[in-house]
Amino acid sequence: MRTDNEAAPPPPPAADPAANAVELVGVSKNFGAVAAVHTVTLAIRQGEVLTLLGPSGCGKTTLLNIIAGFEEPTRGRIQIDGRDVTLTPPHLRDTGMVFQNYALFPHMNVFENVAFGLSMRRMPKARIAIEVSRALEMVKLEGLGGRRVRQLSGGQQQRVALARAIVIQPKVLLLDEPLSALDKNLRGQMQIELKELHDRTGLTTVFVTHDQGEALSLSDRIVVLNRGEIQQIAAPLELYRRPANGFVASFIGDINHLPPAECHRYGSDILFRLTPAIELAMPARADLALRDDQKAHIFVRPEHLRIADETGEGRNRVLCQVVTHVYQGTHTLTRVEAVGLGLLQLRIPGGEIIERTPPGSRIVVTINLDEATVLAEA
């Protein structure tokens, strides 16, 4: 708590309105007694791909629908391209939307589906033909304008939905889990195509997903939501390496959450006592302000654990028993159990580990805390 003698923290720098495609200011949305979105303030930059990421029910689709105009906020306001659109109907907001189920018109062919928005804007037919042809080329569907929707694969239907959204040249492209209905291989291919499409169009894009891998691979920035509130906004690498709290650390990628540890300074190191028999060390870091005897929570990625060499040298060595291996092609996820630490997960390149240390084997694991996330206990 700030006392009267303490200076108030400086206000955050004002965002440049010209650099923002979308601004949400103090946006909340209630459905009866349920708060789906709680006081969200967010600036989306011109030309960026911003992903709303979080578990089911966190408010990400509600926020997207508020930007699109399909939901009206209970409180707050929305600006698109510097214009207040809080009470503006969806068709006047200059946004393009791709729905989770694509929402294509089954009685229309591909050309008619893509042309629909332009026809509603009463664009001349000759011009519509040019714009639709250009949009179909962008999504790699040249020559398929006469096809019926039911004749298309899932990936092709998704491309039609994308073409219909971008053909109107919107200020903002809104994508509501557009890849969730596709199989794994096609989803990976479409991720690449979405990135290429963005490179060609430069459209400001707001992408909703619950898939962390998708968010990390597609986004310029990611907004992590939980229970209708923003937990962290960061670039993918920063989010992965420096999660702001325990929820983000646990939600983004695989991670080991060690038991609460007691901190002690020892020269240039910080020592963490997890059990009377287990003490781990890491170099002191400028971003960590930990007091002696303070409790801390440590989060360590599986790739920062490895099987120790046989020399017995090195620190942070823990005796473990192998529980199971999960082979995933490029690497193996190996689960081990350490007395006092519980289950830990290692990510080991290749698959040799499976035959070398079958379940039940005793191994020594080293835990590298150099890249660990350490959060002081409140």
C-alpha positions in Angstrom: 0.0 0.0 0.0 1.3 3.5 -0.9 1.8 5.9 2.0 1.2 9.7 1.6 4.9 10.3 1.5 5.5 7.9 -1.4 5.3 9.2 -5.0 2.6 7.8 -7.1 3.9 5.6 -9.9 4.0 7.3 -13.3 1.1 6.7 -15.6 1.6 4.3 -18.5 2.6 6.0 -21.7 -0.4 6.9 -23.8 -1.0 4.7 -26.8 -0.7 6.4 -30.2 -4.2 6.1 -31.7 -2.8 6.2 -35.2 -0.9 3.0 -34.4 -3.9 1.1 -33.1 -6.4 -0.7 -35.3 -8.7 -1.6 -32.4 -9.0 -0.3 -28.9 -11.1 -1.8 -26.1 -11.4 0.5 -23.0 -12.8 -0.9 -19.8 -14.9 -3.5 -21.6 -17.0 -5.8 -19.5 -19.7 -8.2 -20.4 -22.2 -9.9 -18.1 -24.7 -12.6 -19.0 -27.1 -12.3 -16.1 -25.1 -12.8 -12.9 -22.1 -14.3 -14.8 -19.3 -11.9 -15.7 -17.9 -13.3 -19.0 -15.4 -10.4 -19.5 -14.2 -8.1 -16.7 -12.8 -4.6 -17.4 -10.6 -5.4 -20.3 -8.5 -2.7 -21.8 -6.5 -3.6 -24.9 -4.9 -1.9 -27.8 -4.4 -4.0 -31.0 -1.8 -2.5 -33.3 -2.2 -1.9 -37.0 -1.1 -4.9 -39.1 -0.4 -7.3 -36.2 -1.7 -10.8 -35.5 -3.0 -10.8 -32.0 -4.2 -14.0 -30.5 -6.8 -14.3 -27.6 -5.7 -17.5 -25.8 -7.2 -19.3 -22.9 -9.2 -22.2 -21.6 -12.9 -22.8 -22.5 -15.1 -20.2 -20.8 -12.3 -17.6 -20.3 -14.1 -14.9 -22.4 -12.0 -15.0 -25.6 -14.9 -15.6 -28.0 -17.1 -13.1 -26.1 -14.4 -10.5 -26.6 -14.1 -11.3 -30.3 -17.9 -11.0 -30.7 -17.8 -7.7 -28.9 -15.2 -6.4 -31.4 -17.4 -7.8 -34.3 -20.5 -6.2 -32.9 -22.4 -9.5 -32.3 -22.4 -8.8 -28.5 -22.9 -5.4 -26.9 -20.6 -4.7 -23.9 -22.2 -4.2 -20.5 -19.7 -1.5 -19.9 -16.8 0.1 -21.8 -16.2 1.2 -25.4 -14.7 -0.1 -28.6 -12.8 1.8 -31.3 -11.9 0.5 -34.7 -9.5 2.6 -36.8 -10.0 5.5 -34.4 -13.8 5.5 -34.6 -16.1 4.6 -31.7 -18.2 1.6 -32.8 -19.6 0.6 -29.4 -23.2 0.9 -30.7 -22.5 0.4 -34.4 -24.1 -2.7 -35.9 -21.8 -5.5 -37.2 -22.2 -4.8 -41.0 -21.0 -1.2 -40.5 -17.9 -2.0 -38.5 -15.6 -2.8 -41.4 -14.5 -6.2 -40.0 -14.3 -9.6 -41.7 -15.1 -12.7 -39.7 -14.3 -16.3 -40.1 -16.5 -18.5 -37.8 -15.5 -21.8 -36.2 -18.0 -23.7 -38.5 -17.3 -21.4 -41.5 -21.0 -20.4 -41.8 -21.0 -20.8 -45.6 -24.2 -20.6 -47.6 -24.9 -24.2 -48.9 -27.3 -23.0 -51.6 -24.5 -20.8 -53.2 -21.4 -21.8 -55.1 -17.9 -20.7 -54.1 -18.0 -17.5 -56.2 -21.4 -16.5 -54.8 -20.3 -17.1 -51.2 -17.2 -15.0 -51.6 -19.1 -12.3 -53.5 -21.9 -12.0 -50.9 -20.4 -9.1 -48.9 -19.6 -7.2 -52.0 -23.1 -7.7 -53.4 -24.6 -6.3 -50.1 -22.4 -3.2 -50.7 -23.9 -2.9 -54.2 -20.6 -3.1 -55.9 -20.8 -3.3 -59.8 -20.8 -6.9 -61.1 -17.7 -6.4 -63.2 -15.8 -5.2 -60.2 -17.1 -8.0 -58.0 -15.8 -10.5 -60.5 -12.3 -9.0 -60.3 -12.3 -8.8 -56.5 -13.6 -12.4 -56.0 -11.0 -13.7 -58.5 -8.3 -11.9 -56.6 -9.5 -13.2 -53.2 -9.7 -16.8 -54.5 -6.2 -16.6 -55.9 -5.0 -15.4 -52.5 -6.4 -18.5 -50.8 -5.3 -20.8 -53.5 -8.7 -21.7 -54.9 -8.3 -20.4 -58.4 -10.8 -22.0 -60.9 -13.1 -23.3 -58.2 -15.7 -20.5 -58.2 -18.4 -22.7 -59.7 -18.1 -25.5 -57.1 -20.8 -26.1 -54.6 -19.9 -26.0 -50.9 -20.7 -29.6 -50.3 -18.2 -30.6 -53.0 -15.3 -29.1 -51.0 -13.0 -30.6 -48.4 -12.8 -29.1 -44.9 -9.6 -27.2 -45.8 -11.2 -25.8 -49.0 -14.3 -24.7 -47.1 -12.1 -22.8 -44.6 -10.3 -21.1 -47.5 -13.7 -20.0 -48.9 -14.6 -18.5 -45.6 -11.3 -16.7 -45.5 -11.8 -15.4 -49.0 -15.3 -14.1 -48.1 -13.8 -12.3 -45.1 -10.9 -10.6 -46.9 -12.6 -9.7 -50.2 -14.3 -6.8 -48.6 -10.9 -5.4 -47.5 -11.8 -5.0 -43.9 -9.9 -2.9 -41.4 -9.7 -6.0 -39.1 -9.9 -9.7 -39.8 -11.5 -11.7 -36.9 -10.9 -15.5 -36.7 -12.9 -17.6 -34.3 -11.0 -20.9 -33.9 -11.0 -21.4 -37.7 -8.7 -24.5 -37.6 -10.4 -26.5 -34.9 -12.4 -28.6 -37.2 -9.4 -29.7 -39.3 -7.3 -32.8 -38.7 -3.8 -32.4 -37.4 -1.9 -32.5 -40.7 -4.3 -30.1 -42.4 -4.3 -27.8 -39.4 -0.5 -27.5 -39.6 -0.7 -26.7 -43.3 -3.4 -24.1 -42.8 -1.3 -22.4 -40.1 1.4 -21.9 -42.7 -1.1 -20.6 -45.2 -2.6 -18.2 -42.7 0.9 -16.7 -42.0 1.5 -16.4 -45.8 -1.9 -14.8 -46.2 -1.2 -12.2 -43.5 2.2 -11.5 -45.1 0.4 -10.8 -48.4 -2.4 -8.7 -47.1 -1.0 -7.1 -43.9 -4.4 -7.2 -42.4 -4.8 -6.6 -38.7 -5.9 -10.0 -37.4 -7.5 -11.0 -34.1 -7.3 -14.8 -33.7 -9.1 -16.8 -31.1 -7.8 -20.3 -30.0 -7.4 -22.5 -27.0 -4.4 -24.3 -28.7 -1.1 -23.0 -27.3 1.0 -24.3 -30.2 -1.2 -22.5 -32.7 -1.0 -19.3 -30.7 2.8 -19.5 -30.4 3.4 -20.2 -34.1 0.9 -17.6 -35.6 1.0 -14.6 -33.3 2.9 -11.3 -33.0 1.5 -11.0 -29.5 -0.7 -13.2 -27.3 -3.3 -12.2 -24.8 -3.7 -14.9 -22.2 -7.2 -14.8 -20.6 -8.6 -16.5 -17.6 -12.1 -16.0 -16.1 -12.7 -13.0 -18.2 -9.5 -11.1 -17.2 -6.2 -10.5 -18.9 -3.3 -12.5 -17.3 -0.5 -11.4 -19.6 0.1 -9.7 -23.0 3.4 -10.6 -24.6 5.2 -11.8 -27.7 5.3 -15.6 -28.0 8.9 -16.1 -26.9 8.6 -13.7 -23.9 5.4 -15.5 -22.9 7.0 -18.9 -23.0 10.2 -17.8 -21.2 8.8 -15.3 -18.7 5.2 -16.1 -17.8 3.8 -13.4 -15.5 2.1 -15.8 -13.0 1.4 -19.4 -12.2 -1.6 -19.6 -14.4 0.3 -18.5 -17.5 3.3 -20.7 -16.6 1.0 -23.8 -16.3 -1.1 -23.0 -19.3 1.5 -22.2 -21.9 3.3 -25.4 -22.9 4.5 -28.3 -20.7 6.1 -27.3 -17.5 7.1 -28.8 -14.1 5.8 -27.0 -11.1 8.1 -27.8 -8.2 6.9 -27.8 -4.5 7.2 -24.4 -2.7 10.8 -23.7 -1.8 12.5 -21.6 0.8 15.0 -19.1 -0.6 18.5 -18.3 0.7 21.2 -16.1 -0.8 24.6 -17.7 -1.0 27.2 -15.5 -2.7 26.2 -15.0 -6.3 23.7 -17.8 -6.1 20.1 -18.3 -4.9 19.5 -21.6 -3.1 16.1 -23.1 -3.0 15.4 -25.7 -0.2 12.5 -27.9 -1.4 12.9 -30.7 1.1 15.4 -31.3 3.9 17.4 -33.4 1.4 16.9 -31.5 -1.8 18.4 -28.0 -2.4 18.6 -26.5 -5.9 20.8 -23.5 -6.9 20.6 -20.9 -9.7 22.6 -17.7 -10.4 21.1 -14.6 -9.0 19.1 -12.7 -11.6 18.2 -9.0 -11.8 14.6 -9.8 -12.4 14.3 -11.7 -9.1 13.9 -9.8 -5.8 13.8 -12.6 -3.3 14.4 -12.3 0.4 16.1 -14.9 2.6 13.6 -17.4 4.0 10.9 -16.2 1.5 8.8 -18.9 -0.1 8.9 -19.2 -3.9 7.3 -21.3 -6.6 9.6 -22.7 -9.3 8.4 -23.6 -12.8 10.9 -25.5 -15.1 10.3 -26.5 -18.7 10.9 -30.2 -19.6 13.7 -29.3 -22.0 15.7 -27.9 -19.0 15.8 -31.3 -17.3 18.2 -33.9 -18.5 19.7 -37.2 -17.5 23.0 -36.6 -15.6 26.3 -37.9 -16.9 28.0 -40.7 -15.0 30.9 -38.5 -13.6 28.8 -37.5 -10.6 29.7 -33.8 -11.3 27.4 -30.9 -11.6 24.8 -29.4 -9.3 21.0 -29.8 -9.0 21.2 -33.6 -9.3 18.1 -35.5 -8.2 17.7 -39.3 -7.9 14.5 -40.3 -9.8 12.7 -43.5 -11.0 11.4 -43.7 -14.5 7.6 -43.9 -14.7 6.8 -43.9 -18.4 8.0 -42.8 -21.8 5.9 -41.2 -24.5 7.6 -41.2 -27.9 6.7 -38.3 -30.2 8.9 -38.7 -33.2 11.5 -35.9 -32.8 11.6 -36.3 -29.0 10.5 -38.4 -26.1 8.5 -37.1 -23.1 9.9 -39.1 -20.1 8.1 -38.9 -16.8 10.1 -39.7 -13.6 9.3 -39.6 -9.9 11.6 -38.0 -7.3 11.0 -38.4 -3.6 9.8 -35.0 -2.3 9.3 -33.5 -5.7 6.7 -35.8 -7.2 6.4 -36.4 -10.9 8.7 -34.5 -13.3 8.7 -34.5 -17.1 11.8 -34.4 -19.3 11.9 -33.7 -23.1 14.7 -35.8 -24.6 15.7 -35.7 -28.3 15.0 -39.0 -30.3 13.9 -42.2 -28.8 17.0 -44.0 -27.5 16.0 -43.2 -23.9 13.1 -45.7 -24.2 15.3 -48.8 -24.4 18.2 -47.4 -22.4 16.1 -46.7 -19.3 12.8 -48.7 -19.2 10.1 -47.9 -16.7 11.3 -48.7 -13.2 14.9 -47.7 -13.9 16.7 -45.4 -11.4 18.4 -42.4 -13.0 19.9 -39.1 -11.8 18.3 -36.0 -13.3 19.9 -32.5 -13.4 17.5 -29.6 -13.2 18.8 -26.4 -14.9 17.2 -23.4 -13.3 18.9 -20.7 -15.5 15.7 -20.3 -17.5 13.3 -21.2 -14.7 10.3 -19.1 -13.8 10.5 -18.2 -10.1 7.5 -16.5 -8.5 7.6 -15.3 -4.9 4.7 -16.6 -2.8 2.3 -13.9 -1.8 
